[in-house]
Each structure stands twice: as structure tokens, then as C-alpha cells.
Amino acid sequence: MSSVGGDEGEIESLFVLEEYRGKSIGDAFMEKSIEWLKKRGGTKINIKVAEGNEKAFGFYEKYGFYLSSYNLRRR
């Protein structure tokens, strides 16, 4: 799921079941999401990664994403 407002786009959700990982499904989702956002004016694209899912960083880095901030929440 992705959304765009102005030039800010966000890939809100991207998930592949474990048994289907490593079959380029996530790559297809990512490429389609980025294409969709760009067509709608999204030039600044963001992804939020939940704490504990840091292993996904390598996947996102392949597409030019990098860690740019930490979001802290009070319990």
C-alpha cells in the first residue's frame, strides 16, 4: 500500500510471507510502488520500518533508501 501527497510519497506496507521470500516478489512490489508514486508526483519517497525489523534495511537499501531518523514514542 502506498500514498502520495504533494511531492511526498510513502510506501506504507510491503510484506511477503516467509515461504515466498527470495523469489523476487518483494522486488516486484517495490518497483511497482515506486513507479506508482513517481507517476503521481512523489519525488521524496519514505518507508517506515518497525523496531525489530531492522533486517529489512538491506532490502530497502537496494532501492536507494537509507536510515534518516529515529521516531521515539512514549509508552
Predicted model as a PDB file, atoms N, CA, C, CB and O in Angstrom, pLDDT in the B-factor column:
MODEL        1                                                                  
ATOM      1  N   MET A   1       0.850  -1.166   0.000  1.00 72.00           N  
ATOM      2  CA  MET A   1       0.000   0.000   0.000  1.00 72.00           C  
ATOM      3  C   MET A   1       0.896   1.229   0.000  1.00 72.00           C  
ATOM      4  CB  MET A   1      -0.968  -0.002   1.218  1.00 72.00           C  
ATOM      5  O   MET A   1       1.873   1.286   0.747  1.00 72.00           O  
ATOM      6  N   SER A   2       0.573   2.205  -0.825  1.00 84.00           N  
ATOM      7  CA  SER A   2       1.354   3.432  -0.929  1.00 84.00           C  
ATOM      8  C   SER A   2       0.419   4.624  -0.996  1.00 84.00           C  
ATOM      9  CB  SER A   2       2.279   3.398  -2.163  1.00 84.00           C  
ATOM     10  O   SER A   2      -0.746   4.499  -1.373  1.00 84.00           O  
ATOM     11  N   SER A   3       0.947   5.786  -0.622  1.00 82.00           N  
ATOM     12  CA  SER A   3       0.159   7.011  -0.714  1.00 82.00           C  
ATOM     13  C   SER A   3       1.082   8.161  -1.095  1.00 82.00           C  
ATOM     14  CB  SER A   3      -0.577   7.310   0.627  1.00 82.00           C  
ATOM     15  O   SER A   3       2.296   8.094  -0.900  1.00 82.00           O  
ATOM     16  N   VAL A   4       0.486   9.217  -1.641  1.00 83.00           N  
ATOM     17  CA  VAL A   4       1.261  10.379  -2.045  1.00 83.00           C  
ATOM     18  C   VAL A   4       0.452  11.639  -1.773  1.00 83.00           C  
ATOM     19  CB  VAL A   4       1.658  10.291  -3.537  1.00 83.00           C  
ATOM     20  O   VAL A   4      -0.761  11.672  -1.979  1.00 83.00           O  
ATOM     21  N   GLY A   5       1.141  12.672  -1.309  1.00 86.00           N  
ATOM     22  CA  GLY A   5       0.550  13.975  -1.081  1.00 86.00           C  
ATOM     23  C   GLY A   5       1.576  15.026  -1.464  1.00 86.00           C  
ATOM     24  O   GLY A   5       2.625  15.130  -0.829  1.00 86.00           O  
ATOM     25  N   GLY A   6       1.286  15.805  -2.497  1.00 86.00           N  
ATOM     26  CA  GLY A   6       2.287  16.741  -3.000  1.00 86.00           C  
ATOM     27  C   GLY A   6       3.445  15.952  -3.585  1.00 86.00           C  
ATOM     28  O   GLY A   6       3.249  15.055  -4.405  1.00 86.00           O  
ATOM     29  N   ASP A   7       4.654  16.293  -3.157  1.00 91.00           N  
ATOM     30  CA  ASP A   7       5.821  15.543  -3.648  1.00 91.00           C  
ATOM     31  C   ASP A   7       6.290  14.484  -2.650  1.00 91.00           C  
ATOM     32  CB  ASP A   7       6.969  16.502  -3.951  1.00 91.00           C  
ATOM     33  O   ASP A   7       7.308  13.829  -2.875  1.00 91.00           O  
ATOM     34  N   GLU A   8       5.551  14.313  -1.548  1.00 91.00           N  
ATOM     35  CA  GLU A   8       5.892  13.327  -0.518  1.00 91.00           C  
ATOM     36  C   GLU A   8       5.111  12.034  -0.759  1.00 91.00           C  
ATOM     37  CB  GLU A   8       5.594  13.888   0.903  1.00 91.00           C  
ATOM     38  O   GLU A   8       3.880  12.026  -0.754  1.00 91.00           O  
ATOM     39  N   GLY A   9       5.839  10.963  -0.965  1.00 92.00           N  
ATOM     40  CA  GLY A   9       5.214   9.656  -1.125  1.00 92.00           C  
ATOM     41  C   GLY A   9       5.637   8.742   0.010  1.00 92.00           C  
ATOM     42  O   GLY A   9       6.699   8.927   0.605  1.00 92.00           O  
ATOM     43  N   GLU A  10       4.814   7.767   0.305  1.00 93.00           N  
ATOM     44  CA  GLU A  10       5.177   6.806   1.351  1.00 93.00           C  
ATOM     45  C   GLU A  10       4.726   5.408   0.947  1.00 93.00           C  
ATOM     46  CB  GLU A  10       4.549   7.206   2.714  1.00 93.00           C  
ATOM     47  O   GLU A  10       3.589   5.193   0.526  1.00 93.00           O  
ATOM     48  N   ILE A  11       5.649   4.471   1.088  1.00 92.00           N  
ATOM     49  CA  ILE A  11       5.297   3.070   0.947  1.00 92.00           C  
ATOM     50  C   ILE A  11       4.890   2.638   2.346  1.00 92.00           C  
ATOM     51  CB  ILE A  11       6.496   2.186   0.355  1.00 92.00           C  
ATOM     52  O   ILE A  11       5.733   2.469   3.227  1.00 92.00           O  
ATOM     53  N   GLU A  12       3.591   2.463   2.539  1.00 89.00           N  
ATOM     54  CA  GLU A  12       3.041   2.241   3.874  1.00 89.00           C  
ATOM     55  C   GLU A  12       3.113   0.795   4.323  1.00 89.00           C  
ATOM     56  CB  GLU A  12       1.623   2.697   3.916  1.00 89.00           C  
ATOM     57  O   GLU A  12       3.215   0.518   5.518  1.00 89.00           O  
ATOM     58  N   SER A  13       3.061  -0.120   3.384  1.00 87.00           N  
ATOM     59  CA  SER A  13       3.053  -1.518   3.761  1.00 87.00           C  
ATOM     60  C   SER A  13       3.599  -2.356   2.614  1.00 87.00           C  
ATOM     61  CB  SER A  13       1.634  -1.974   4.146  1.00 87.00           C  
ATOM     62  O   SER A  13       3.168  -2.226   1.468  1.00 87.00           O  
ATOM     63  N   LEU A  14       4.546  -3.209   2.941  1.00 89.00           N  
ATOM     64  CA  LEU A  14       5.094  -4.146   1.960  1.00 89.00           C  
ATOM     65  C   LEU A  14       5.475  -5.390   2.743  1.00 89.00           C  
ATOM     66  CB  LEU A  14       6.337  -3.539   1.169  1.00 89.00           C  
ATOM     67  O   LEU A  14       6.358  -5.350   3.600  1.00 89.00           O  
ATOM     68  N   PHE A  15       4.806  -6.490   2.444  1.00 90.00           N  
ATOM     69  CA  PHE A  15       5.048  -7.708   3.206  1.00 90.00           C  
ATOM     70  C   PHE A  15       4.947  -8.916   2.293  1.00 90.00           C  
ATOM     71  CB  PHE A  15       4.055  -7.831   4.373  1.00 90.00           C  
ATOM     72  O   PHE A  15       4.031  -9.023   1.478  1.00 90.00           O  
ATOM     73  N   VAL A  16       5.900  -9.823   2.440  1.00 93.00           N  
ATOM     74  CA  VAL A  16       5.902 -11.078   1.701  1.00 93.00           C  
ATOM     75  C   VAL A  16       5.988 -12.205   2.727  1.00 93.00           C  
ATOM     76  CB  VAL A  16       7.092 -11.143   0.664  1.00 93.00           C  
ATOM     77  O   VAL A  16       6.869 -12.205   3.588  1.00 93.00           O  
ATOM     78  N   LEU A  17       5.079 -13.151   2.630  1.00 94.00           N  
ATOM     79  CA  LEU A  17       5.120 -14.300   3.539  1.00 94.00           C  
ATOM     80  C   LEU A  17       6.465 -15.000   3.442  1.00 94.00           C  
ATOM     81  CB  LEU A  17       3.979 -15.289   3.225  1.00 94.00           C  
ATOM     82  O   LEU A  17       7.058 -15.091   2.367  1.00 94.00           O  
ATOM     83  N   GLU A  18       6.931 -15.485   4.568  1.00 91.00           N  
ATOM     84  CA  GLU A  18       8.258 -16.100   4.642  1.00 91.00           C  
ATOM     85  C   GLU A  18       8.496 -17.170   3.575  1.00 91.00           C  
ATOM     86  CB  GLU A  18       8.454 -16.705   6.003  1.00 91.00           C  
ATOM     87  O   GLU A  18       9.580 -17.238   2.995  1.00 91.00           O  
ATOM     88  N   GLU A  19       7.491 -18.002   3.316  1.00 96.00           N  
ATOM     89  CA  GLU A  19       7.696 -19.087   2.351  1.00 96.00           C  
ATOM     90  C   GLU A  19       7.854 -18.595   0.907  1.00 96.00           C  
ATOM     91  CB  GLU A  19       6.537 -20.054   2.424  1.00 96.00           C  
ATOM     92  O   GLU A  19       8.261 -19.360   0.034  1.00 96.00           O  
ATOM     93  N   TYR A  20       7.532 -17.317   0.654  1.00 95.00           N  
ATOM     94  CA  TYR A  20       7.673 -16.765  -0.692  1.00 95.00           C  
ATOM     95  C   TYR A  20       8.858 -15.812  -0.821  1.00 95.00           C  
ATOM     96  CB  TYR A  20       6.406 -16.047  -1.083  1.00 95.00           C  
ATOM     97  O   TYR A  20       9.111 -15.288  -1.905  1.00 95.00           O  
ATOM     98  N   ARG A  21       9.576 -15.586   0.256  1.00 90.00           N  
ATOM     99  CA  ARG A  21      10.733 -14.688   0.203  1.00 90.00           C  
ATOM    100  C   ARG A  21      11.849 -15.314  -0.616  1.00 90.00           C  
ATOM    101  CB  ARG A  21      11.234 -14.357   1.623  1.00 90.00           C  
ATOM    102  O   ARG A  21      11.982 -16.537  -0.676  1.00 90.00           O  
ATOM    103  N   GLY A  22      12.652 -14.462  -1.248  1.00 92.00           N  
ATOM    104  CA  GLY A  22      13.750 -14.937  -2.079  1.00 92.00           C  
ATOM    105  C   GLY A  22      13.321 -15.294  -3.491  1.00 92.00           C  
ATOM    106  O   GLY A  22      14.103 -15.871  -4.247  1.00 92.00           O  
ATOM    107  N   LYS A  23      12.088 -14.958  -3.860  1.00 96.00           N  
ATOM    108  CA  LYS A  23      11.568 -15.279  -5.191  1.00 96.00           C  
ATOM    109  C   LYS A  23      11.280 -14.007  -5.992  1.00 96.00           C  
ATOM    110  CB  LYS A  23      10.293 -16.129  -5.076  1.00 96.00           C  
ATOM    111  O   LYS A  23      10.535 -14.038  -6.972  1.00 96.00           O  
ATOM    112  N   SER A  24      11.870 -12.899  -5.570  1.00 95.00           N  
ATOM    113  CA  SER A  24      11.744 -11.595  -6.256  1.00 95.00           C  
ATOM    114  C   SER A  24      10.352 -10.977  -6.164  1.00 95.00           C  
ATOM    115  CB  SER A  24      12.107 -11.750  -7.708  1.00 95.00           C  
ATOM    116  O   SER A  24      10.065 -10.019  -6.881  1.00 95.00           O  
ATOM    117  N   ILE A  25       9.490 -11.494  -5.310  1.00 96.00           N  
ATOM    118  CA  ILE A  25       8.148 -10.930  -5.151  1.00 96.00           C  
ATOM    119  C   ILE A  25       8.234  -9.551  -4.500  1.00 96.00           C  
ATOM    120  CB  ILE A  25       7.253 -11.872  -4.306  1.00 96.00           C  
ATOM    121  O   ILE A  25       7.567  -8.613  -4.936  1.00 96.00           O  
ATOM    122  N   GLY A  26       9.052  -9.431  -3.459  1.00 95.00           N  
ATOM    123  CA  GLY A  26       9.236  -8.134  -2.810  1.00 95.00           C  
ATOM    124  C   GLY A  26       9.806  -7.109  -3.772  1.00 95.00           C  
ATOM    125  O   GLY A  26       9.419  -5.940  -3.741  1.00 95.00           O  
ATOM    126  N   ASP A  27      10.725  -7.541  -4.629  1.00 96.00           N  
ATOM    127  CA  ASP A  27      11.290  -6.625  -5.629  1.00 96.00           C  
ATOM    128  C   ASP A  27      10.197  -6.118  -6.567  1.00 96.00           C  
ATOM    129  CB  ASP A  27      12.406  -7.325  -6.439  1.00 96.00           C  
ATOM    130  O   ASP A  27      10.155  -4.930  -6.889  1.00 96.00           O  
ATOM    131  N   ALA A  28       9.321  -7.006  -7.003  1.00 96.00           N  
ATOM    132  CA  ALA A  28       8.226  -6.595  -7.886  1.00 96.00           C  
ATOM    133  C   ALA A  28       7.306  -5.603  -7.179  1.00 96.00           C  
ATOM    134  CB  ALA A  28       7.421  -7.822  -8.357  1.00 96.00           C  
ATOM    135  O   ALA A  28       6.909  -4.598  -7.768  1.00 96.00           O  
ATOM    136  N   PHE A  29       6.967  -5.880  -5.919  1.00 95.00           N  
ATOM    137  CA  PHE A  29       6.130  -4.949  -5.146  1.00 95.00           C  
ATOM    138  C   PHE A  29       6.808  -3.590  -5.030  1.00 95.00           C  
ATOM    139  CB  PHE A  29       5.838  -5.517  -3.738  1.00 95.00           C  
ATOM    140  O   PHE A  29       6.175  -2.555  -5.242  1.00 95.00           O  
ATOM    141  N   MET A  30       8.088  -3.593  -4.695  1.00 95.00           N  
ATOM    142  CA  MET A  30       8.822  -2.345  -4.502  1.00 95.00           C  
ATOM    143  C   MET A  30       8.886  -1.544  -5.802  1.00 95.00           C  
ATOM    144  CB  MET A  30      10.241  -2.633  -3.986  1.00 95.00           C  
ATOM    145  O   MET A  30       8.621  -0.342  -5.804  1.00 95.00           O  
ATOM    146  N   GLU A  31       9.230  -2.197  -6.893  1.00 96.00           N  
ATOM    147  CA  GLU A  31       9.326  -1.499  -8.178  1.00 96.00           C  
ATOM    148  C   GLU A  31       7.986  -0.899  -8.590  1.00 96.00           C  
ATOM    149  CB  GLU A  31       9.822  -2.452  -9.263  1.00 96.00           C  
ATOM    150  O   GLU A  31       7.939   0.237  -9.062  1.00 96.00           O  
ATOM    151  N   LYS A  32       6.908  -1.640  -8.420  1.00 95.00           N  
ATOM    152  CA  LYS A  32       5.567  -1.133  -8.770  1.00 95.00           C  
ATOM    153  C   LYS A  32       5.165   0.026  -7.858  1.00 95.00           C  
ATOM    154  CB  LYS A  32       4.517  -2.267  -8.674  1.00 95.00           C  
ATOM    155  O   LYS A  32       4.568   0.999  -8.318  1.00 95.00           O  
ATOM    156  N   SER A  33       5.488  -0.075  -6.573  1.00 94.00           N  
ATOM    157  CA  SER A  33       5.148   1.004  -5.635  1.00 94.00           C  
ATOM    158  C   SER A  33       5.883   2.288  -5.990  1.00 94.00           C  
ATOM    159  CB  SER A  33       5.482   0.591  -4.193  1.00 94.00           C  
ATOM    160  O   SER A  33       5.284   3.363  -6.023  1.00 94.00           O  
ATOM    161  N   ILE A  34       7.183   2.175  -6.254  1.00 95.00           N  
ATOM    162  CA  ILE A  34       7.972   3.361  -6.611  1.00 95.00           C  
ATOM    163  C   ILE A  34       7.463   3.963  -7.916  1.00 95.00           C  
ATOM    164  CB  ILE A  34       9.473   3.003  -6.737  1.00 95.00           C  
ATOM    165  O   ILE A  34       7.328   5.181  -8.025  1.00 95.00           O  
ATOM    166  N   GLU A  35       7.184   3.128  -8.895  1.00 95.00           N  
ATOM    167  CA  GLU A  35       6.647   3.601 -10.177  1.00 95.00           C  
ATOM    168  C   GLU A  35       5.321   4.330  -9.973  1.00 95.00           C  
ATOM    169  CB  GLU A  35       6.458   2.420 -11.153  1.00 95.00           C  
ATOM    170  O   GLU A  35       5.114   5.407 -10.530  1.00 95.00           O  
ATOM    171  N   TRP A  36       4.421   3.746  -9.174  1.00 93.00           N  
ATOM    172  CA  TRP A  36       3.113   4.339  -8.897  1.00 93.00           C  
ATOM    173  C   TRP A  36       3.267   5.709  -8.230  1.00 93.00           C  
ATOM    174  CB  TRP A  36       2.276   3.403  -8.002  1.00 93.00           C  
ATOM    175  O   TRP A  36       2.599   6.671  -8.608  1.00 93.00           O  
ATOM    176  N   LEU A  37       4.156   5.785  -7.235  1.00 93.00           N  
ATOM    177  CA  LEU A  37       4.367   7.045  -6.524  1.00 93.00           C  
ATOM    178  C   LEU A  37       4.950   8.117  -7.446  1.00 93.00           C  
ATOM    179  CB  LEU A  37       5.293   6.827  -5.327  1.00 93.00           C  
ATOM    180  O   LEU A  37       4.509   9.265  -7.416  1.00 93.00           O  
ATOM    181  N   LYS A  38       5.925   7.754  -8.252  1.00 93.00           N  
ATOM    182  CA  LYS A  38       6.541   8.721  -9.166  1.00 93.00           C  
ATOM    183  C   LYS A  38       5.529   9.264 -10.169  1.00 93.00           C  
ATOM    184  CB  LYS A  38       7.714   8.077  -9.907  1.00 93.00           C  
ATOM    185  O   LYS A  38       5.539  10.457 -10.469  1.00 93.00           O  
ATOM    186  N   LYS A  39       4.656   8.404 -10.691  1.00 93.00           N  
ATOM    187  CA  LYS A  39       3.635   8.834 -11.656  1.00 93.00           C  
ATOM    188  C   LYS A  39       2.676   9.850 -11.047  1.00 93.00           C  
ATOM    189  CB  LYS A  39       2.849   7.628 -12.169  1.00 93.00           C  
ATOM    190  O   LYS A  39       2.051  10.633 -11.762  1.00 93.00           O  
ATOM    191  N   ARG A  40       2.566   9.831  -9.731  1.00 93.00           N  
ATOM    192  CA  ARG A  40       1.655  10.728  -9.034  1.00 93.00           C  
ATOM    193  C   ARG A  40       2.377  11.898  -8.369  1.00 93.00           C  
ATOM    194  CB  ARG A  40       0.875   9.959  -7.998  1.00 93.00           C  
ATOM    195  O   ARG A  40       1.809  12.586  -7.520  1.00 93.00           O  
ATOM    196  N   GLY A  41       3.630  12.117  -8.759  1.00 93.00           N  
ATOM    197  CA  GLY A  41       4.371  13.277  -8.278  1.00 93.00           C  
ATOM    198  C   GLY A  41       5.206  13.049  -7.038  1.00 93.00           C  
ATOM    199  O   GLY A  41       5.795  13.996  -6.516  1.00 93.00           O  
ATOM    200  N   GLY A  42       5.274  11.843  -6.558  1.00 90.00           N  
ATOM    201  CA  GLY A  42       6.074  11.546  -5.365  1.00 90.00           C  
ATOM    202  C   GLY A  42       7.556  11.507  -5.705  1.00 90.00           C  
ATOM    203  O   GLY A  42       8.048  10.529  -6.268  1.00 90.00           O  
ATOM    204  N   THR A  43       8.256  12.566  -5.363  1.00 91.00           N  
ATOM    205  CA  THR A  43       9.701  12.611  -5.618  1.00 91.00           C  
ATOM    206  C   THR A  43      10.499  12.322  -4.351  1.00 91.00           C  
ATOM    207  CB  THR A  43      10.100  13.979  -6.184  1.00 91.00           C  
ATOM    208  O   THR A  43      11.659  11.917  -4.420  1.00 91.00           O  
ATOM    209  N   LYS A  44       9.881  12.528  -3.208  1.00 93.00           N  
ATOM    210  CA  LYS A  44      10.501  12.211  -1.912  1.00 93.00           C  
ATOM    211  C   LYS A  44       9.726  11.025  -1.346  1.00 93.00           C  
ATOM    212  CB  LYS A  44      10.481  13.463  -0.910  1.00 93.00           C  
ATOM    213  O   LYS A  44       8.601  11.185  -0.873  1.00 93.00           O  
ATOM    214  N   ILE A  45      10.320   9.848  -1.392  1.00 95.00           N  
ATOM    215  CA  ILE A  45       9.608   8.626  -1.001  1.00 95.00           C  
ATOM    216  C   ILE A  45      10.171   8.107   0.318  1.00 95.00           C  
ATOM    217  CB  ILE A  45       9.719   7.538  -2.108  1.00 95.00           C  
ATOM    218  O   ILE A  45      11.384   7.981   0.482  1.00 95.00           O  
ATOM    219  N   ASN A  46       9.289   7.814   1.235  1.00 94.00           N  
ATOM    220  CA  ASN A  46       9.653   7.357   2.573  1.00 94.00           C  
ATOM    221  C   ASN A  46       9.086   5.967   2.859  1.00 94.00           C  
ATOM    222  CB  ASN A  46       9.159   8.352   3.624  1.00 94.00           C  
ATOM    223  O   ASN A  46       8.073   5.547   2.299  1.00 94.00           O  
ATOM    224  N   ILE A  47       9.778   5.283   3.747  1.00 94.00           N  
ATOM    225  CA  ILE A  47       9.315   3.992   4.265  1.00 94.00           C  
ATOM    226  C   ILE A  47       9.600   3.999   5.758  1.00 94.00           C  
ATOM    227  CB  ILE A  47      10.024   2.767   3.539  1.00 94.00           C  
ATOM    228  O   ILE A  47      10.697   4.370   6.175  1.00 94.00           O  
ATOM    229  N   LYS A  48       8.640   3.598   6.560  1.00 90.00           N  
ATOM    230  CA  LYS A  48       8.864   3.431   7.995  1.00 90.00           C  
ATOM    231  C   LYS A  48       9.055   1.947   8.267  1.00 90.00           C  
ATOM    232  CB  LYS A  48       7.674   4.014   8.838  1.00 90.00           C  
ATOM    233  O   LYS A  48       8.300   1.112   7.769  1.00 90.00           O  
ATOM    234  N   VAL A  49      10.064   1.629   9.055  1.00 90.00           N  
ATOM    235  CA  VAL A  49      10.352   0.242   9.409  1.00 90.00           C  
ATOM    236  C   VAL A  49      10.160   0.099  10.914  1.00 90.00           C  
ATOM    237  CB  VAL A  49      11.807  -0.176   8.977  1.00 90.00           C  
ATOM    238  O   VAL A  49      10.740   0.853  11.696  1.00 90.00           O  
ATOM    239  N   ALA A  50       9.352  -0.860  11.309  1.00 88.00           N  
ATOM    240  CA  ALA A  50       9.080  -1.064  12.728  1.00 88.00           C  
ATOM    241  C   ALA A  50      10.322  -1.565  13.457  1.00 88.00           C  
ATOM    242  CB  ALA A  50       7.927  -2.051  12.914  1.00 88.00           C  
ATOM    243  O   ALA A  50      11.128  -2.310  12.901  1.00 88.00           O  
ATOM    244  N   GLU A  51      10.459  -1.145  14.704  1.00 89.00           N  
ATOM    245  CA  GLU A  51      11.545  -1.658  15.543  1.00 89.00           C  
ATOM    246  C   GLU A  51      11.467  -3.174  15.555  1.00 89.00           C  
ATOM    247  CB  GLU A  51      11.467  -1.084  16.995  1.00 89.00           C  
ATOM    248  O   GLU A  51      10.385  -3.747  15.683  1.00 89.00           O  
ATOM    249  N   GLY A  52      12.602  -3.813  15.424  1.00 91.00           N  
ATOM    250  CA  GLY A  52      12.651  -5.262  15.394  1.00 91.00           C  
ATOM    251  C   GLY A  52      12.700  -5.820  13.978  1.00 91.00           C  
ATOM    252  O   GLY A  52      12.931  -7.013  13.786  1.00 91.00           O  
ATOM    253  N   ASN A  53      12.482  -4.956  12.983  1.00 90.00           N  
ATOM    254  CA  ASN A  53      12.522  -5.403  11.595  1.00 90.00           C  
ATOM    255  C   ASN A  53      13.722  -4.795  10.850  1.00 90.00           C  
ATOM    256  CB  ASN A  53      11.210  -5.032  10.882  1.00 90.00           C  
ATOM    257  O   ASN A  53      13.667  -4.549   9.645  1.00 90.00           O  
ATOM    258  N   GLU A  54      14.794  -4.564  11.597  1.00 90.00           N  
ATOM    259  CA  GLU A  54      15.982  -3.968  11.011  1.00 90.00           C  
ATOM    260  C   GLU A  54      16.580  -4.824   9.899  1.00 90.00           C  
ATOM    261  CB  GLU A  54      17.012  -3.731  12.080  1.00 90.00           C  
ATOM    262  O   GLU A  54      17.316  -4.315   9.055  1.00 90.00           O  
ATOM    263  N   LYS A  55      16.272  -6.114   9.891  1.00 90.00           N  
ATOM    264  CA  LYS A  55      16.793  -6.985   8.841  1.00 90.00           C  
ATOM    265  C   LYS A  55      16.276  -6.560   7.461  1.00 90.00           C  
ATOM    266  CB  LYS A  55      16.410  -8.444   9.123  1.00 90.00           C  
ATOM    267  O   LYS A  55      16.855  -6.945   6.445  1.00 90.00           O  
ATOM    268  N   ALA A  56      15.201  -5.778   7.412  1.00 91.00           N  
ATOM    269  CA  ALA A  56      14.658  -5.297   6.139  1.00 91.00           C  
ATOM    270  C   ALA A  56      15.478  -4.149   5.551  1.00 91.00           C  
ATOM    271  CB  ALA A  56      13.220  -4.849   6.327  1.00 91.00           C  
ATOM    272  O   ALA A  56      15.312  -3.813   4.378  1.00 91.00           O  
ATOM    273  N   PHE A  57      16.362  -3.545   6.350  1.00 93.00           N  
ATOM    274  CA  PHE A  57      17.141  -2.400   5.855  1.00 93.00           C  
ATOM    275  C   PHE A  57      17.904  -2.740   4.576  1.00 93.00           C  
ATOM    276  CB  PHE A  57      18.122  -1.926   6.929  1.00 93.00           C  
ATOM    277  O   PHE A  57      17.907  -1.946   3.635  1.00 93.00           O  
ATOM    278  N   GLY A  58      18.539  -3.888   4.526  1.00 94.00           N  
ATOM    279  CA  GLY A  58      19.322  -4.271   3.354  1.00 94.00           C  
ATOM    280  C   GLY A  58      18.471  -4.313   2.094  1.00 94.00           C  
ATOM    281  O   GLY A  58      18.914  -3.893   1.025  1.00 94.00           O  
ATOM    282  N   PHE A  59      17.250  -4.822   2.221  1.00 94.00           N  
ATOM    283  CA  PHE A  59      16.337  -4.863   1.077  1.00 94.00           C  
ATOM    284  C   PHE A  59      16.045  -3.447   0.585  1.00 94.00           C  
ATOM    285  CB  PHE A  59      15.019  -5.585   1.454  1.00 94.00           C  
ATOM    286  O   PHE A  59      16.125  -3.174  -0.612  1.00 94.00           O  
ATOM    287  N   TYR A  60      15.709  -2.549   1.507  1.00 95.00           N  
ATOM    288  CA  TYR A  60      15.362  -1.180   1.117  1.00 95.00           C  
ATOM    289  C   TYR A  60      16.571  -0.410   0.591  1.00 95.00           C  
ATOM    290  CB  TYR A  60      14.757  -0.437   2.300  1.00 95.00           C  
ATOM    291  O   TYR A  60      16.426   0.436  -0.291  1.00 95.00           O  
ATOM    292  N   GLU A  61      17.740  -0.688   1.110  1.00 96.00           N  
ATOM    293  CA  GLU A  61      18.954  -0.020   0.645  1.00 96.00           C  
ATOM    294  C   GLU A  61      19.208  -0.298  -0.836  1.00 96.00           C  
ATOM    295  CB  GLU A  61      20.157  -0.469   1.478  1.00 96.00           C  
ATOM    296  O   GLU A  61      19.772   0.545  -1.533  1.00 96.00           O  
ATOM    297  N   LYS A  62      18.800  -1.465  -1.320  1.00 95.00           N  
ATOM    298  CA  LYS A  62      18.950  -1.784  -2.753  1.00 95.00           C  
ATOM    299  C   LYS A  62      18.216  -0.777  -3.630  1.00 95.00           C  
ATOM    300  CB  LYS A  62      18.428  -3.200  -3.045  1.00 95.00           C  
ATOM    301  O   LYS A  62      18.563  -0.598  -4.797  1.00 95.00           O  
ATOM    302  N   TYR A  63      17.210  -0.124  -3.075  1.00 96.00           N  
ATOM    303  CA  TYR A  63      16.394   0.826  -3.821  1.00 96.00           C  
ATOM    304  C   TYR A  63      16.718   2.278  -3.464  1.00 96.00           C  
ATOM    305  CB  TYR A  63      14.927   0.551  -3.567  1.00 96.00           C  
ATOM    306  O   TYR A  63      15.950   3.187  -3.779  1.00 96.00           O  
ATOM    307  N   GLY A  64      17.853   2.486  -2.809  1.00 96.00           N  
ATOM    308  CA  GLY A  64      18.314   3.841  -2.520  1.00 96.00           C  
ATOM    309  C   GLY A  64      17.814   4.429  -1.219  1.00 96.00           C  
ATOM    310  O   GLY A  64      18.062   5.604  -0.949  1.00 96.00           O  
ATOM    311  N   PHE A  65      17.117   3.651  -0.401  1.00 96.00           N  
ATOM    312  CA  PHE A  65      16.643   4.160   0.886  1.00 96.00           C  
ATOM    313  C   PHE A  65      17.762   4.060   1.918  1.00 96.00           C  
ATOM    314  CB  PHE A  65      15.389   3.379   1.363  1.00 96.00           C  
ATOM    315  O   PHE A  65      18.605   3.165   1.851  1.00 96.00           O  
ATOM    316  N   TYR A  66      17.760   4.974   2.856  1.00 95.00           N  
ATOM    317  CA  TYR A  66      18.763   4.994   3.909  1.00 95.00           C  
ATOM    318  C   TYR A  66      18.102   5.443   5.208  1.00 95.00           C  
ATOM    319  CB  TYR A  66      19.951   5.926   3.535  1.00 95.00           C  
ATOM    320  O   TYR A  66      17.058   6.096   5.193  1.00 95.00           O  
ATOM    321  N   LEU A  67      18.718   5.088   6.322  1.00 93.00           N  
ATOM    322  CA  LEU A  67      18.207   5.488   7.625  1.00 93.00           C  
ATOM    323  C   LEU A  67      18.416   6.983   7.788  1.00 93.00           C  
ATOM    324  CB  LEU A  67      18.902   4.699   8.771  1.00 93.00           C  
ATOM    325  O   LEU A  67      19.545   7.466   7.696  1.00 93.00           O  
ATOM    326  N   SER A  68      17.330   7.729   8.032  1.00 92.00           N  
ATOM    327  CA  SER A  68      17.458   9.182   8.128  1.00 92.00           C  
ATOM    328  C   SER A  68      16.975   9.740   9.456  1.00 92.00           C  
ATOM    329  CB  SER A  68      16.698   9.832   7.014  1.00 92.00           C  
ATOM    330  O   SER A  68      17.265  10.893   9.773  1.00 92.00           O  
ATOM    331  N   SER A  69      16.244   8.955  10.244  1.00 88.00           N  
ATOM    332  CA  SER A  69      15.790   9.474  11.534  1.00 88.00           C  
ATOM    333  C   SER A  69      15.313   8.328  12.420  1.00 88.00           C  
ATOM    334  CB  SER A  69      14.661  10.512  11.341  1.00 88.00           C  
ATOM    335  O   SER A  69      15.097   7.207  11.959  1.00 88.00           O  
ATOM    336  N   TYR A  70      15.158   8.637  13.684  1.00 87.00           N  
ATOM    337  CA  TYR A  70      14.547   7.723  14.641  1.00 87.00           C  
ATOM    338  C   TYR A  70      13.272   8.368  15.126  1.00 87.00           C  
ATOM    339  CB  TYR A  70      15.507   7.394  15.830  1.00 87.00           C  
ATOM    340  O   TYR A  70      13.237   9.577  15.354  1.00 87.00           O  
ATOM    341  N   ASN A  71      12.233   7.590  15.287  1.00 86.00           N  
ATOM    342  CA  ASN A  71      10.959   8.083  15.792  1.00 86.00           C  
ATOM    343  C   ASN A  71      10.744   7.455  17.168  1.00 86.00           C  
ATOM    344  CB  ASN A  71       9.770   7.745  14.807  1.00 86.00           C  
ATOM    345  O   ASN A  71      10.599   6.237  17.279  1.00 86.00           O  
ATOM    346  N   LEU A  72      10.723   8.264  18.192  1.00 88.00           N  
ATOM    347  CA  LEU A  72      10.545   7.757  19.555  1.00 88.00           C  
ATOM    348  C   LEU A  72       9.099   7.953  19.988  1.00 88.00           C  
ATOM    349  CB  LEU A  72      11.509   8.466  20.544  1.00 88.00           C  
ATOM    350  O   LEU A  72       8.479   8.968  19.671  1.00 88.00           O  
ATOM    351  N   ARG A  73       8.571   6.984  20.709  1.00 88.00           N  
ATOM    352  CA  ARG A  73       7.186   7.056  21.187  1.00 88.00           C  
ATOM    353  C   ARG A  73       7.183   6.780  22.671  1.00 88.00           C  
ATOM    354  CB  ARG A  73       6.263   6.048  20.433  1.00 88.00           C  
ATOM    355  O   ARG A  73       7.882   5.889  23.153  1.00 88.00           O  
ATOM    356  N   ARG A  74       6.398   7.543  23.388  1.00 94.00           N  
ATOM    357  CA  ARG A  74       6.276   7.352  24.833  1.00 94.00           C  
ATOM    358  C   ARG A  74       5.279   6.233  25.100  1.00 94.00           C  
ATOM    359  CB  ARG A  74       5.833   8.669  25.541  1.00 94.00           C  
ATOM    360  O   ARG A  74       4.218   6.173  24.477  1.00 94.00           O  
ATOM    361  N   ARG A  75       5.622   5.364  26.014  1.00 91.00           N  
ATOM    362  CA  ARG A  75       4.719   4.270  26.379  1.00 91.00           C  
ATOM    363  C   ARG A  75       3.601   4.744  27.245  1.00 91.00           C  
ATOM    364  CB  ARG A  75       5.464   3.176  27.080  1.00 91.00           C  
ATOM    365  O   ARG A  75       2.749   3.949  27.643  1.00 91.00           O  
TER     366      ARG A  75                                                      
ENDMDL                                                                          
END                                                                             
